[in-house]
Amino acid sequence: MLILTTILIYFCVLMVMGRVTSRKSTNDTFYRGERKSPWYMLALGLVGASISGITFVSVPGMVIRQDMTYLQTCLGFIVGYFVVAFVLLPVYYRLNLTTIYTYLQKRLGRRSYKTGALFFLLSEMTGTALRFYVVCSILQRFVFGQAGIPFGVTVVLLVLLIWLYTRRGGIKTLVWTDTFQTICMMAALLIIIAEVVGKLDMTMGEAFSAVMADSHSRIFVFDDFVSTQNFFKQFFSGIFITIVMTGLDQDMMQKNLSCKSLKDAQKNMYTYGFAFTPVNFLFLALGVLLLTLAAQQNIQLPTLNDDILPMFCTSGILGGSILIFFTIGIIAAAFSSADSALTALTTSFCVDILGVQREEAKRAKRTRLKVHVMISVLFVLIILA
């Protein structure tokens, strides 16, 4: 009951923020935040938006098979963010784009433009639905299912809540809700780490030394070029992953296009890029600490690596209160990625497919509200399917 009450309070905060930020909203408010988004708020919020609920539970379990070599990819991300900031963003701002796929029309023609937008709609809808499905399954298994709530009801309620606080303010709302959710996610992560360190009877300094001395703390792989964890493979993969999945993705770029100026958008991009690596280091360090705790207390680990963190947080090993923070953390990570995806899907469908920018303002707004409902319903159906 305490967990459900905490979740309800969390959702109420999101609803209040959505209400406050969506006053006198227009389509430009929804699509671009009226180009008034503070870059430092965006940078913080994008950390949460890029870390989905799957990342929250999966990255700590990576260390079993891959050690901490994922950080090599994260270092490549930094270079990729600089490429996006100084190559792609100037183009998008010069053309004053609402969706980045409009560039295809200017460059390659109408067919390429529509094709690019449709590929985004298809991939974003299915990818986001899959990630959110996994999170719903975890929450159903460890939280809502134990309260007797059916899975279908869980999915509908969670998507309904996202629709409620994003339907009017869009990007302007997400700038603030994603910042709040990133803070909640990081607070949950740090509290879980502190609890694990306490169970190991260590200080934070001793825990850091233990992580770095552990065999799973290996970061760089230079000696085995055949290995998929080879530094050059991971590093250059990180660069191209960032260019494709951030610089060429409407979901990630829409918030960047809401900054006051190109310089602000660039500051947001490389600040967020540098922040992403230490955040992932914390997730990986948590994984090493959990393995250390399991060895110390002879705890049998689950077969699936993704179940390691949920098992520790829900079994009472770390204390009953940790389940609350774990639930808040995974919801914050899931919501901050799903809400921006639904907003980006609505924007792309309205602008790229329907061309609502050519309609009269009130009619265009009604169209956007209907599309947002349609996208949310389709999202639910895909998850349930």
N, C-alpha and C positions, 0 to 999 in steps of 0.2 A: 504493500500500500504506500509505503514511504517513497518507493521508486516512482510509482505512477504519479504521486503528488508532485515530486520534483520535476518530472517530465512535463506535467501540466503547467507548472510555474514557468518553466523554460519556454514553452510554447506561448504562454501569455505575454512574456517579454517580447518575443518576436512579433506578436500581433500588435502590441503597443507601438513598437518601432515602425512596423509597416504602416500603421495608421498615421503616425506623426509625419513620416517622410513622404506620404502620398497625397498630402493636401494640395488641391488645385493642380492635380497631375494632368499632363497631356501626353500625347504619343511621344513627343520629344523627351519628356521626363522618363517614360518607360524605356525608350530605346537608347538614349544617350545621357540620361541624368542631367539634361540641360547643359551639358559640358561644364559642370561646376564641381565635379568630384575632386576632393583633396587627394593628391597623389599618395600621401603617406598612409591615409586610411585604406586606399586601394591596395597598396603594397602589403599591408597586414592582412586584409581580407582575402587576397589572392592566395596566400599561403594555405588558408583553410579550404579555399575553392579547389585547389590543385591536389589536396590530400583527401581522397574519397574515403568512405567508410571501409572499403576493402584495404586501402593502404594502412589505415589505422590498425587493423588486425593482422595484416599480412607481413608488413615490413619487419616487425620483431621476430617473426618465425623464419625469415630469410637466412638468419645467421647460421642455422643448422647446416645448410648445404652450401651456402655461398659466402659464409663469414660476413665481413663488412665491406665486401667488394662493390656493393651497390653504390658506395660513395664515389667510386670512379665515374659512374654515370652521372651522378649529381654534379661533379666537377665539370663534366661536359655540358650540363645544363647551363652553367654560368656563362660559358662562351656562347651558347645558343641564344641566351637572353640578350646578350650584347648585339648579336647579329640581328635579332628581331628589332631591338631598340634603334639601331642606327641604319638599318637597310629597309625594313618593312614599314615601321611606324611613320617615317617621313613621307612615304608614298600615300599611306592611308590618310594622314592629316592634310596633305597637300590637296587631295581630292575631296576632302570633307565627307568621308564615307559614313554611312550608318551601318551598313553591313559590308564586310570586306569583299564579298563575292561580286559586288557592284563593279569592282575593278576589272573583273573578267569581261564584263560587257564593254567597257571602255577600251580594253586591250585586244580581246579576241572575238567579240560579238555576242549577240543575244543567246544563241544556242549554248555556247560555252558557259555563259553566265547562269542560265537556268540549270544546266547539267551540274555545275559546281555546287549550286545551292541545294539541289535535290540530293546529291551525294552527302552533303553535310547533314541534311534533315534525316536521312536514312541512318547514317552511321551514329549521329549524336543520339537519336532516339533509342536505337537498339543498345548502344554502349552504355548510356546512362541508365536505361531500364535494367540492364544486367547487373550493373554495379549496385543499384538501389535494391534490386531483388536479393542480392547476397546480404546486404545490411538488414533488410526486412526479415530475412530468414534467421539471422543471428539474434535479432531483437525478439523475434517470435519464440525462438528456442529457449532463450535465457530470461526473458522478461515478460512479454505480453502473453505468451502461451501459458505460463504458470499462473496468470491471472484469469485464464479461461477465455481469452479473447481469440476468436478464429483468425487464421492468417489473412483471409480476404478482407476482414474488417481492419486489421492492422495496416494493410497496404492502402486501402481507401482513405483511412484516417490520416496517415502520414502525408499522402499526396494532397489531400484536401487542405491540410494545414499549410503546405508549401504554396498552394494556389491562393489561399486566403491572404497571406501576407505579401505576395508578389503581384497580385492581379492588377493593382492600381499604380504602384510606384515603380515597379520594374527595377531597372538598374539603380535608380536613386535610392530605393529601399535596400537593395542588395549591398551597396557600398557600406551601409551601417550594420545590417544584420550579419553579413559575412565577417565583418570585423569583430562583432560580438561573439560569433560562433568560433572564430579562430582563437580568441582569448579563452573561451570555454574549453576548446579542444586542447590547447597547450596547458591550461591549468590542470585538466584531467590527466594528461600525460605526465606532468611533473609530480602530481600527487601520487600516481601509481608508482613512478620511479622511487619516490621518497619512501613509500610503504615497502617496496621490495628491498631497498637498502636497509631499512629498519629491521626487516625480517632476517637479513644477513648479518645483523649486528655490526654494521660498518658505518663510518662517517662518509660524507659525500666524497671527500678526498680519497679515502680508502677504496670506495666503490669505483671511482674513476681509474685508479691505479690497477684495480682488479680487472676492469674491463680491458684496459690496454695491455695487460699481461696475459690475458686469456688467448688460447689458440684460435678462437673465433674472431679475434680482433684484426685479423689480416685485412688490409685495405687494398694494397697494390699487388698486381700480378704482372710481372714483367718477364718471367722466366719461361712461361709456357704459352707460346703463340697459338697453339691448337685449342687451348681452353677458351670457352665462351666468356670466362671472367678475365681474359687478358686485358690489360689496361687500355691499349689502343682501341680495341673493339668496343669496350665499355665507354670510353671517353668520347670517341667520335659518334657512337650511337646516341649518347646524351645530347650532343650538339644537334644532330638531325631530328631527334625526337622533339626537341624544343621548338625548332623551326617549324616542323609540321604540325605538332599538336598544340602549339601556342600561337605562333606567328601566322599560321594559315587556318586557324580555327576560330569561328565567330564567337563561340562560347567564351574563350579566354581573351579574345581581343576586344569584345564589346565593352568591357569595363575600362580597358586602356583607352578606348576612343571617347570615354566620358570625361577625361581630364580637361583642364582649362586650356592647356597648350601642349604642343609637341614636347617641349622640354620637361614639363611635368610628367607626361606619359613615359618619357625615357627614364626619368629619375625613379618612377614607380617600378619600371621593368627591371633595372639592374639592382635596385634595393631588394625587391622580391627575389631576384635570382640569387643574390648572396645569402638571403635568409633561408632559402630552401635546403641548403646543404647541412647547416647545423641542426635544423629540425629533424631531418632524416637520420643524422647521427644519434640524436636522442632516442629515436625509435629503435635503431639498431643496438644501441647500448642497453636499452631495456631488454631486448632479446637476449643479449649475453648475460645480463643479470638474472633473468628468469631461468636460463640453463644452469647457472651457478647455484641458484636456490634449489632447483630440482635435484641436482647432484648432491647438495648438502643434506637435504631432507629425504632423499630416496623417493622422490615423487615421479611416478610414471607419466611420461609425456604422451599426449594424444598422437594418433597416427598422422593426422593432417597437421602440417606446420601452422596453418591459419587458425587452428583451434587452440594454440598454445596460450596466447594472451587471454582469450575468452575463458579458457579453463581455469587459469589462475584467478581471474577476477570474479568468477561466478561460483567457484567451489568453496569459498570461505577461507582459502589458504591465506589470503592477504587481508582478511577481515571483511565483515559484512558491508561496511560503508563503501568499500572499493567498488562494489557492483554499481552503486549510484554514479560514481565518477566515470566508470567505464561506459555506462549507458549514455551519460551526457556527452562524453568524448566521441563516441561512435555516431551518435545522432548529429552532433555539431559537424563532424567531418562529412557525413552523408548529406545533410541538408545544405551545407555551403557549396557543394558541388552540384546537387540536383536542382536547387533553386535557380542557379545561374544557367543551367542547361535548359530548363523549361522557359526561362526568359529569352535566351538566345534562339531557341526553336520558334517561339512565338514571333520574335523580331524577324527572323529570316523568312518565315512563311508569309508574314504580312508584307514585308518590303520586297523580297526577291520573287515570290510566287504571285502574290495578289496585287502588288504595286499600290498599296494603300496610300503611299505618299502623294499620289495624284488625285486622291479623293478629297472631298470637303472635310474639314477637321472633325466635326462631330460624327459624321458617318465613319470616318477612318478609325475613330476611337471605339465606336460600337463594334466595328469589324475586328479590331484587335482584342477586345474583351471576349468576343465569341471564339476567336482562334485560340486564345489562352485556355478557355474551357475545353475546347476540342483536343488540344495537345495534352492536357492533363488527363482527360478521359482515356485517350489512346495510350498514354504512359501507364495508367493503371491496368488496362487490358493486356498490354505486352508483359508486364510483370506477372500478372496472374496466369498468363498463358505459359 
